[in-house]
Amino acid sequence: MIQWFYRFVKGWLKIELYGKDVTRFLNLCSKHGIDFWNLACIDSEHVSCCISLGSIYNLRPFLRKTKVRMRIILRKGMPFLMFRYRKRKIFFAILAAMLVFTTILSTRIWRIEIIGNTSIGEETLLSYLRKHDISYGTQKESIDNDAMELSLRQDFDPIIWASVYEEGTKLVVCVQEKIASDRIEPEETTGYTDLVAKQDAVVSSIITRNGVPLVKAKDKVKAGDILVCARQEILDDNGEVKEYFYQNADADVIGKVTYDYEDWIPQTRILSKSTGRTHTRYCVRMLNRQVITPDLYAAFSDSESIEDMQQLCLMENFYLPVYVGKITEYEREKEKETISMKAAKDIAIKNLDQFLDNLEENGVSIIDKNVMIEKIDKKYHVYGKIRACEDITKTAPTEMKTISKEPEEKQDEVQTSREGNNE
């Protein structure tokens, strides 16, 4: 694209070469840096090719030396265009205005491209850039790329690396995020925490790393029961509690749980179907202004519109603040449909599969499912139970206890009084 534009500005010619030494002539030109393109051999003494306007004057000595004749068959480019319309001043005025306009536009950003973001949404990063006065139409010189890279790393914890650079009128923001850890970090608390049951379950297995386990496999637990205690008793020689040792409880407690599943499917539903009729309107958007071709047809009573817009780009990265496209309006009609028992079962199976998929995405392993469907009034009632295995723990603050020293003090007083009586 750039090469075509460069040739158009300089001007080029399509020529034909005749003679017995055409091959020698082309070799001499290539040796002296004269380039040809679109070279086509018509026969052994007849060749057609394209050459730039500036190089045509350097062919004369080689034409004489090889006795090759040349004929110009096509002239293209800006010099010939200007010569043809040299008396039309308005045309050149418009052309000059376009060149000035394009030069001004080339100093601003008209497209922002974000690469590498996964956990952080694109709209979040665009809003962040707007807060730092970087948006569509911002001067390139006013953007401090190094400072923006540092701000992105400091203000967004997931971002560990960032690169901000310009390509033509496009600003590229490339980021790299941290790799998510498989284990969820525990919430920060002021004290020590126990592991308690988050729901009723039957313990399937328990692996304790820190703390004192209070349950074992096959035990039934209720929501809120302590599974692993963060408090550990240290006994003296008499088997009495001497002190308490605390550490955050840490364990893998897998339990069998039961989910109650329920779903209602209406017997009748309203469907919106496309009729196949469409209306198409074209539009041009520049900055905050938009021009749309008039609607020459009667409006649909029920329809949906799809907008397909593309930003103009002169070269690979020279984007302009101009969008062109079309707006297609599709006519739709609503109709009432009665759902049979067979269709209701298909819908129920689809909804149940989606429910089970959501559970499995959260680390729940499905053991068994028992779901039934029945018709009640004008609806289908889907209900049942789902048995599964999952981690049943959650953290809760542990109860802090202290050792009472009153008995020891009383014993000391009794012993002292005895010693005084003996004296």
Summary of the structure (lengths in Angstrom):
residues: 423
radius of gyration: 40.7
end to end distance: 115.8
largest distance: 146.1
contacts: 1095
relative contact order: 0.10
helix: 28%
strand: 44%
